[in-house]
Structures are given as structure tokens and as C-alpha cells.
Amino acid sequence: MRERCEICDAEDLSLAHPAQLLTDLNNPDNLTCWVSEPTTTTTNISPSNVTLTLNLGKKFESNNRGRTWIPMQFYSSQCENIYKRPKDAKITRENEQEARCTDARSLSPLSNRIAFATLEGRPSALEFEQSPVLQDWVTATDIKIVFNRLSTDQNQIYWLEENIQRFRRDNNNSIFEIGEENFLNSKFGEQMLKERYFYAMAELAVGGRCKCNGHASRCVIDRMGRYACDCKHATTGLDCEKCRPFHYDRPWARAGADDANPCIACNCNLHSRKCRFNAELYRLSGYQSGGVCLNCRHNTAGRNCHYCKLGYFRDQNKPITHRKACKPCLCHPIGSISRNCNQTSGQCICKPGVDGPTCNRCAKGFQQSQSPVTPCIRPPPAENALFDSKNSANKEECDKCKASSTRLTHKRFCKNDYAFHLQVIGRELINGWAKYYIKIISILKNEIKNEDFGKENNFNLIESGEEMAIWLSDKLLECKCPKIKVNINIQQQHLKLLLLILQQITTNIHPKIN
């Protein structure tokens, strides 16, 4: 077969043979090919490696964009000598991810075409969806074809004979003077051989499908100009390799022939928009659910935002998905032990003696105190007699005393000359006398003149907040009129009692008044 000699010039488009011609349209009327640069220096040394790299722009069915290359196939008539691999090695399930070495001439001796299929001869090819080994084996972002050495054939001999004859004509048969072997090693012969050694290929066809892990049926061009899968099943990513946000109730998985393995949204009862996956919870649930909700709103809490947070309780009239499913406890800050309440009933935890759903009142049999520690206490037991009947006053000497409490009305306020707000804070019994400790809470009215009690008195010096002691006789205690209880505020203008108190305060004539 005779060769056709042409001039190749990379700077002239009509004479150039770039790599782009490998993937152009195959037109029988306009056959094209790629030709590498001449790379050899002598007849005994093979040319340097020549590499063709096809960037696919996406993972198709090296996971790291060309940083690591994995051999897929070797073609050579000297597999063991050149690549240290046995020729036509048998592929089993244990080594089906390894590259084979084959003599290309034995595959198609009458053709210049070579076809390679990634799954051909692989035992797990029929179970591809269940074989992660083969799924990784067929995944590529780039394809690289490396030419390691040329094979010499009769065409090379023909080429040498033709050029030797031309050299004889141009140099007056001087070839015989230096010899053919010396001619090949001469500068002129070396240059002729260098121009002779190159690689060429007419067409490169690569078939594949986008790697979408079974979650897409097509690829589209994204905003960045990249191939991206049109993901379904709540997946996302260029390869549908992860779950969409908030769809982390179970781990991502590749779709199979029997199960699409879609990503599942977290169950947050409409109270959260973020969640994360917890592998331990997923295992404990029997591999059913592993989502954990984050930043629960509407006063909810829990991995699924399924109960009310502290300080709130469930409104049983609304579903848990309602925005107002949780109501505030409103526990009284003094009457309750804490701000938390029963999640179902809303009952606050009350202090001893305190009652009510929010702990805002004293229980039956208790009365309010001024202490924030024990806001409700039991009243002291009633005393039938403070003194012996022998030394007490005659019952007949007691005036009539109205049992009902006296309220300070507007009419009484205007009628009397004074009105005080007192608090009895303590009592002590000493030798037939009762010593009451009182505190002036406020002076509501004071129109008593000092001369009414004597010039030596200074009644107007009484001020709010003062504390003092009052002594009462056994007659008043025996008659129990009015009834005076400890830790009880008194707002009244009972003339008989208060006049006596005022006299004792202002005159300071009783020997037992402090």
C-alpha cells in the first residue's frame, strides 16, 4: 500500500490537523484526522509519550478532576514486557475493577478500529445497580489516551527506500560513498526520520451517560455553564449526590431498580425549616427516621418540635402543627416554685399553702403573709382567755363590740379627725399586759391639734414607716374589742381603741410604754 505524502502545518488551518478533528462530524466526502508532532530522534528509540485528554465537564457513568488517573485498558503486543501485565487475563468478581492488557491486532486484524466497553467481560455487569465497585469503575470526569510507542511495518521500509533514491538523485549517488547505515545516522537522515515518526487518529467517539446516581433522567447546562443533572427524589448537586436541605430524615442513597430511595423531609410539625441527620437515632429507630429539627419556633421543642418548651403547655383544642399550639404557663413569680407547669393541664407547681392554676391565691385555711418565701401561712389559733378569770375584768363591764370588720368609707373619712393605715407585726404577753408591735404604713388623715392632748405633746411628729410598741390592758383583751390579729393591715378610725393608742403615744405617761 502506497502512502500519500502531505505537508502538515499547525499555523495554516488548511494544512493543520488539530485534536478537534477527532470529534467533528464524520463526513465521507471530507475525511479528517489528527496528527501529532514528530517526536523521535533516532531509529532505535521510540518516540516520547503522546497524550490525548478529553475533558467531559462532568462525572459520567477520576472522581477528582484529573488529579488521579486510573488505567482502564492496555493495548499492546508485548503486555508483559512493556506494562508488566499478563495478556488477556481472566476477569473475576475479585478483580473486575482492574484493567486488562490485550493485543489490539488480535481483536480486529482487518480493521483499524478499536472499541472498548467498560462493562464488557465484567461478572457483575448484569447487577450494576447493586455493585458499588462497578459504579465507581465506570465513573470518569476525564478520559486520557496515551500513545507509548510506534510499531514499525513495511511502510516504514518503503518510505526509507523512496527517500534514499531521492537522496541519490539529489547528491549524485553519494549515498554509496558514505553507506546506507551511515546515511541513516547522518544529520540529514536523522532529520528525515524525525519528520517520519508521528501518531495519527481519524476519529474518537466516546459514549456515556451523565452520572446522576439514578435520581435524574437527563442533564442540563446550569448557570455556570456546567453539565448538571436534573435531579428528582428531593436530591440536589451536580450528580444528585446529596439530599436537598431539610430532607435529612434518612441518609442519601443511590436509586436502584427496585427502590428510588428518595430523600425524606424531616418531621418538624411545621415549626422549623432546618434539621440535621443523626446516625445513632436512625439506628435506634430501626433505620426509619434520623432527622433532628433545629431552631424550633412557636414555643416548641424536641427533635420533631412535638412538645412545648419550658414555660408553656399544650392547648388541647389546637393540633400540634398550629402556630399557637403552646400557651404560656403564666405561673405567679411568688406563689409558684418555678415558671414551668404541667405540659397537659397547665397547672403550675405551687408553694405550700398556695392554690390556683397559676398559684396566685392562698389555699383554704391559709392567709397571705408578707414573705416571698412563704406567701401563705396558717393563722395562729384563737385564744379564748389570755388571763385568769379571777384577775380579769367582769364581762358585764365590756361594751358591745360589733363583730364585723370596719371599712374606711368616704363618709367615715370625712367625719373623723384622723385615719391611719397600721400593721400589727408582733405581740408579746408580759405580766397581764399585751405588748403589740405596730408599724405606721401611711397617714391617711390627721387633723388633731396638740392642745387637745396637752401642750407637752407633739402628736404631729408621727410619720409613715415608724415602728412602735403599744400596751393594752387586760380589760380590752378580755372584751376582745376590737379583735387585733398579727400580720394584718388595719384601716379604721375606731375612736375608743385608737384614741387610747394615740394618748399612750403622745403623752408618754404610762410606765409600760416603750
C-alpha positions in Angstrom: 0.0 0.0 0.0 1.4 3.3 -1.1 1.3 6.3 1.3 0.2 9.7 0.4 2.6 12.4 1.4 1.2 15.8 2.6 2.5 18.9 4.3 1.3 19.4 7.9 1.4 23.0 9.2 -0.3 23.8 12.5 -0.2 27.6 11.7 -2.1 27.0 8.4 -5.8 26.0 9.0 -6.0 24.3 5.7 -2.9 22.2 6.4 -3.4 21.7 10.2 -4.6 18.5 11.9 -5.6 19.6 15.4 -7.2 17.3 18.0 -10.6 18.9 17.4 -10.8 16.9 14.2 -11.2 13.7 16.2 -14.7 14.7 17.3 -16.0 16.5 14.2 -18.8 15.1 12.0 -17.8 12.0 10.1 -18.2 13.2 6.5 -17.1 10.6 3.9 -16.5 13.4 1.4 -14.3 15.3 3.8 -12.2 12.9 5.8 -10.2 14.5 8.6 -7.7 13.3 11.1 -5.5 14.3 14.0 -1.7 14.2 13.6 0.8 14.6 16.4 4.1 16.5 16.2 7.1 14.4 15.2 8.9 13.4 18.3 11.7 10.8 17.7 15.4 11.4 17.4 16.8 8.0 16.2 15.6 4.9 14.6 16.3 2.8 17.7 14.4 4.8 20.2 10.6 5.0 20.3 9.0 8.5 20.3 8.1 10.2 23.6 4.7 9.6 25.1 1.9 11.5 23.3 -1.3 12.1 25.2 -4.9 12.9 24.3 -7.1 14.2 27.1 -10.9 14.5 26.8 -12.5 16.6 29.5 -16.1 15.6 29.9 -17.0 18.6 32.0 -18.9 16.3 34.5 -18.8 12.9 36.0 -20.0 10.3 33.5 -21.1 6.7 34.2 -11.2 10.1 38.2 -13.6 11.3 40.7 -11.2 14.2 41.4 -11.0 16.1 38.1 -7.8 14.6 36.7 -5.6 14.7 39.8 -5.6 10.8 39.9 -5.7 8.6 36.8 -6.9 5.0 36.9 -6.0 2.7 34.0 -9.0 1.2 32.3 -7.4 -0.8 29.3 -3.9 -1.5 27.8 -3.3 -2.4 24.1 0.0 -4.0 23.2 1.6 -6.9 21.5 4.1 -7.0 24.4 1.9 -6.8 27.5 4.3 -8.3 30.0 7.4 -6.6 28.7 6.0 -3.1 28.5 3.2 -2.9 31.0 4.1 -5.8 33.3 0.6 -7.3 32.9 -0.5 -10.7 31.6 -2.1 -10.8 28.2 -5.9 -11.3 28.2 -6.1 -12.0 32.0 -9.3 -13.6 33.2 -11.7 -11.2 35.0 -13.4 -12.4 38.2 -15.5 -10.7 40.8 -12.4 -10.2 42.9 -10.5 -8.2 40.2 -13.3 -6.8 38.0 -12.2 -3.3 38.7 -8.7 -3.9 37.2 -7.5 -3.0 33.7 -6.7 -5.8 31.2 -4.0 -5.8 28.5 -5.0 -7.0 25.0 -3.3 -7.2 21.6 -5.3 -4.9 19.5 -4.3 -6.6 16.3 -5.9 -9.8 17.5 -9.2 -8.0 18.2 -9.6 -6.6 14.7 -6.8 -7.8 12.3 -8.5 -6.5 9.2 -9.6 -3.1 10.6 -8.0 0.0 12.1 -10.8 0.4 14.6 -10.6 -0.4 18.3 -13.7 -0.5 20.5 -13.6 -0.6 24.3 -16.6 -1.1 26.6 -16.2 -0.5 30.3 -18.5 -3.3 31.4 -17.6 -5.9 28.8 -16.4 -9.1 30.5 -17.2 -7.9 34.0 -19.0 -10.6 36.0 -21.2 -8.0 37.9 -22.3 -6.2 34.8 -25.9 -7.6 35.0 -26.1 -6.5 38.6 -24.7 -3.0 38.0 -27.2 -1.2 40.3 -26.2 -3.4 43.2 -22.4 -3.2 42.5 -20.7 -0.1 44.0 -17.4 -1.5 42.7 -18.5 -1.3 39.0 -20.3 2.0 39.7 -17.1 3.5 40.7 -15.2 1.7 37.9 -17.3 3.4 35.1 -17.2 6.9 36.7 -14.9 9.4 35.0 -14.6 13.1 34.6 -11.8 13.0 32.0 -10.5 10.4 29.6 -6.8 10.2 28.7 -5.4 8.2 25.8 -1.6 7.7 26.0 0.5 6.5 23.0 3.7 4.9 24.3 5.4 3.6 21.1 5.1 3.1 17.4 5.2 -0.2 15.6 7.5 -0.5 12.6 6.0 -2.0 9.5 6.7 -2.4 5.7 5.5 1.2 5.1 8.5 2.5 7.0 10.8 0.4 4.8 9.1 1.7 1.7 9.4 5.2 2.9 13.2 4.8 3.5 13.8 3.2 0.1 11.9 6.0 -1.6 13.8 8.8 0.2 17.2 7.1 -0.3 16.6 7.0 -4.0 15.7 10.7 -3.9 18.8 11.4 -1.9 20.9 9.6 -4.6 19.5 11.8 -7.4 20.0 15.0 -5.5 23.5 14.2 -4.4 25.0 12.4 -7.5 24.9 8.9 -5.9 27.0 9.9 -3.0 24.9 7.6 -0.8 27.2 4.7 -1.7 30.2 6.6 -0.7 29.0 7.0 2.9 26.9 3.8 3.1 23.2 3.5 3.9 23.7 2.9 7.6 25.9 6.0 7.9 23.2 7.8 5.9 20.5 7.0 8.5 22.8 8.2 11.3 23.7 11.4 9.4 22.1 14.7 10.3 20.2 14.7 7.1 18.9 11.1 7.6 18.1 11.9 11.3 16.0 14.9 10.2 14.2 12.8 7.7 13.4 10.1 10.3 12.2 12.7 12.8 9.8 14.0 10.3 8.6 10.5 9.7 7.7 9.4 13.2 4.3 10.7 14.5 0.9 9.5 15.7 -2.4 9.9 13.9 -6.0 9.1 14.5 -9.1 9.7 12.4 -11.9 9.6 14.9 -12.6 9.4 18.6 -16.1 8.5 19.7 -17.0 8.3 23.4 -20.4 7.2 24.5 -21.7 7.6 28.1 -24.5 8.9 30.3 -24.5 11.5 33.0 -23.8 10.1 36.4 -26.9 11.1 38.3 -26.9 8.2 40.7 -30.3 7.1 39.4 -32.1 10.3 40.5 -32.3 12.1 37.1 -33.1 11.1 33.5 -31.3 13.9 31.8 -28.5 16.5 32.1 -28.9 20.3 31.6 -26.5 23.2 31.4 -26.5 25.1 34.7 -25.9 28.8 35.3 -22.1 28.2 35.5 -22.1 26.5 32.1 -21.6 23.0 33.5 -23.4 19.8 32.9 -25.8 19.2 35.8 -28.3 16.5 36.5 -32.0 17.5 36.5 -32.4 15.9 39.9 -35.6 14.3 41.3 -36.5 12.4 44.5 -35.6 15.5 46.7 -31.9 15.3 45.7 -29.5 18.0 44.6 -26.0 18.6 43.4 -24.3 18.2 40.0 -24.6 14.5 40.3 -27.7 14.3 42.6 -25.2 13.1 45.1 -26.9 14.7 48.2 -30.2 15.4 49.7 -31.9 18.8 49.4 -31.9 21.0 52.5 -34.5 19.9 55.2 -34.7 16.4 53.6 -32.4 14.6 56.1 -34.7 12.2 57.8 -32.7 9.3 56.3 -29.3 9.2 54.7 -28.8 9.8 51.0 -28.7 6.6 48.8 -28.3 5.8 45.1 -31.6 5.0 43.4 -31.9 1.4 42.4 -34.1 -0.6 40.0 -36.5 -1.6 42.8 -36.4 1.5 45.1 -35.9 5.1 44.1 -34.5 5.8 47.6 -35.8 9.4 47.7 -34.7 11.8 50.4 -37.4 12.3 53.0 -38.2 15.7 54.7 -37.8 16.0 58.5 -40.9 15.9 60.5 -40.9 19.2 62.4 -44.7 19.7 62.6 -44.4 23.0 60.6 -42.3 24.6 63.4 -38.9 24.5 61.9 -37.2 24.9 58.5 -33.8 23.3 59.4 -32.8 19.9 60.5 -29.8 17.6 60.6 -29.2 13.8 60.3 -28.3 11.8 63.4 -27.0 8.3 62.5 -27.4 7.0 66.1 -31.1 8.0 66.2 -31.6 6.5 62.8 -30.1 3.2 64.0 -32.2 3.2 67.2 -35.4 3.8 65.2 -34.8 0.6 63.2 -33.4 2.6 60.3 -36.7 4.5 59.8 -36.0 8.1 60.9 -32.9 10.1 61.9 -33.8 13.7 61.4 -33.4 16.2 64.2 -35.1 19.5 63.9 -33.2 22.7 64.6 -34.4 26.1 65.9 -37.9 25.1 66.7 -40.3 28.0 66.6 -43.7 28.9 68.1 -42.5 27.9 71.6 -42.0 24.2 70.7 -39.1 21.9 71.5 -37.9 18.3 70.8 -36.3 16.5 67.9 -39.6 16.9 66.0 -40.8 20.1 67.6 -43.5 17.9 69.0 -43.9 19.3 72.5 -44.0 22.7 74.2 -40.8 24.2 75.6 -40.4 25.1 79.3 -42.8 27.7 80.5 -45.5 26.6 78.0 -48.2 23.9 77.9 -50.3 22.3 75.1 -53.6 23.8 74.0 -55.6 20.7 73.6 -58.1 22.5 71.3 -55.4 23.0 68.6 -53.3 20.5 66.7 -49.6 20.3 67.4 -48.9 21.8 63.9 -50.8 25.0 64.8 -48.8 28.2 65.4 -50.5 28.7 68.8 -50.5 25.1 69.9 -48.4 26.1 73.0 -49.8 28.6 75.6 -47.7 30.3 78.3 -48.0 28.9 81.8 -48.2 32.4 83.5 -47.1 31.0 86.9 -47.1 33.6 89.6 -43.5 34.5 90.4 -44.0 34.4 94.2 -46.7 31.7 94.6 -45.1 29.1 92.3 -41.9 27.1 92.7 -40.8 27.6 89.1 -42.1 29.1 85.9 -42.8 25.6 84.5 -46.2 23.9 84.5 -47.8 20.6 83.6 -47.5 20.1 79.8 -51.0 18.8 79.6 -53.1 20.7 82.1 -51.1 23.9 82.5 -51.2 23.6 86.3 -48.2 25.4 87.9 -46.2 23.9 90.8 -47.3 25.9 93.9 -45.6 26.6 97.1 -47.1 25.2 100.4 -50.4 26.9 101.2 -50.8 28.4 97.7 -53.5 27.3 95.3 -54.9 28.1 91.8 -53.9 27.1 88.3 -51.2 29.8 88.3 -50.5 29.7 92.1 -52.0 33.2 92.5 -54.0 32.7 95.7 -53.9 31.2 99.2 -55.4 27.8 99.7 -58.4 27.3 102.1 -57.2 27.6 105.7 -54.2 29.8 104.8 -53.8 33.6 104.8 -51.4 35.8 102.9 -48.2 36.9 104.5 -45.6 39.4 103.5 -42.9 36.9 102.9 -41.9 35.9 99.3 -40.6 32.6 100.7 -43.8 31.5 102.3 -46.5 33.8 100.8 -49.4 31.9 102.5 -49.3 30.7 106.2 -51.8 29.3 108.6 -53.3 31.9 111.0 -52.4 31.5 114.7 -55.0 29.6 116.9 -57.7 31.8 118.6 -57.1 32.5 122.3 -60.2 32.1 124.5 -58.6 33.7 127.5 -55.3 35.4 128.0 -55.6 35.8 131.8 -57.1 34.0 134.7 -60.8 34.7 135.2 -60.0 35.7 138.8 -57.9 38.7 137.7 -59.9 39.5 134.6 -62.5 42.2 134.3 -66.1 41.5 134.7 -67.9 40.6 131.4 -70.6 43.0 132.3 -68.1 45.9 132.1 -67.4 45.1 128.4 -69.1 47.3 125.9 -70.8 45.9 122.9 -68.5 45.2 120.0 -69.6 44.7 116.5 -68.1 41.5 115.1 -67.9 42.6 111.5 -64.8 44.4 110.2 -64.9 48.2 109.8 -64.1 49.6 106.4 -62.9 53.2 105.9 -65.7 54.7 103.8 -65.7 58.2 102.4 -68.3 59.3 105.0 -66.3 58.0 107.9 -63.1 59.5 106.5 -64.7 63.0 106.4 -66.4 62.6 109.8 -63.3 61.7 111.8 -60.2 63.8 112.6 -57.7 61.1 111.8 -57.3 57.9 109.8 -54.2 55.7 109.9 -53.1 52.6 108.0 -51.5 50.3 110.6 -49.9 46.9 110.5 -49.6 44.8 113.7 -46.3 43.0 113.2 -45.9 41.2 116.6 -47.3 40.6 120.1 -45.9 39.7 123.5 -47.6 38.9 126.9 -45.9 40.4 130.0 -47.4 40.3 133.5 -51.0 40.7 132.5 -50.3 43.2 129.7 -50.2 42.7 126.0 -47.4 44.4 124.1 -48.3 44.9 120.4 -45.7 46.0 117.9 -47.2 48.1 115.2 -45.9 49.8 112.0 -47.4 53.0 110.6 -48.0 52.2 106.9 -49.4 55.5 106.0 -51.2 58.6 107.5 -54.4 59.0 105.6 -55.7 61.9 107.7 -54.5 63.9 110.7 -56.4 67.0 111.9 -55.9 66.5 115.7 -54.3 69.5 117.4 -51.7 69.1 120.0 -53.6 71.3 122.5 -56.3 68.7 122.5 -53.9 66.4 124.4 -51.8 68.9 126.2 -49.2 71.4 125.2 -46.4 69.0 126.1 -47.5 66.5 123.4 -46.1 66.5 119.8 -48.7 64.4 118.1 -47.9 65.8 114.6 -44.4 64.3 114.6 -45.8 60.8 113.8 -44.5 59.7 110.3 -45.2 56.9 108.0 -42.9 53.9 108.3 -42.4 54.3 112.1 -42.5 51.2 114.3 -43.6 51.4 117.9 -44.9 49.3 120.8 -48.4 49.6 122.3 -49.5 48.2 125.6 -53.2 47.2 126.1 -54.9 46.4 129.4 -56.4 43.1 130.4 -59.9 44.6 130.1 -59.5 45.3 126.4 -58.1 41.8 125.8 -60.9 40.2 127.8 -63.6 42.1 125.9 -61.7 41.4 122.6 -63.0 44.6 121.1 -61.6 45.3 118.6 -60.0 42.0 117.6 -56.4 42.5 116.7 -54.5 39.9 114.7 -50.8 39.8 114.0 -49.6 40.5 110.4 -52.9 42.1 109.4 -53.2 45.6 108.0 -55.8 47.8 109.8 -57.5 50.7 108.1 -60.1 52.1 110.5 -60.9 55.0 112.9 -62.3 53.2 115.9 -62.2 56.0 118.4 -62.2 54.0 121.6 -59.1 52.0 120.7 -57.1 54.4 118.6 -57.7 57.3 120.9 -56.2 55.2 123.7 -53.3 54.3 121.5 -52.8 58.0 120.5 -52.9 59.0 124.1 -50.3 56.5 125.0 -48.1 57.5 122.1 -48.3 61.3 122.6 -48.4 61.7 126.4 -45.8 59.0 127.2 -47.2 58.9 130.8 -47.8 55.1 131.1 -44.9 53.4 132.8 -45.0 50.4 130.4 -45.0 52.3 127.0 -41.7 52.0 125.0 
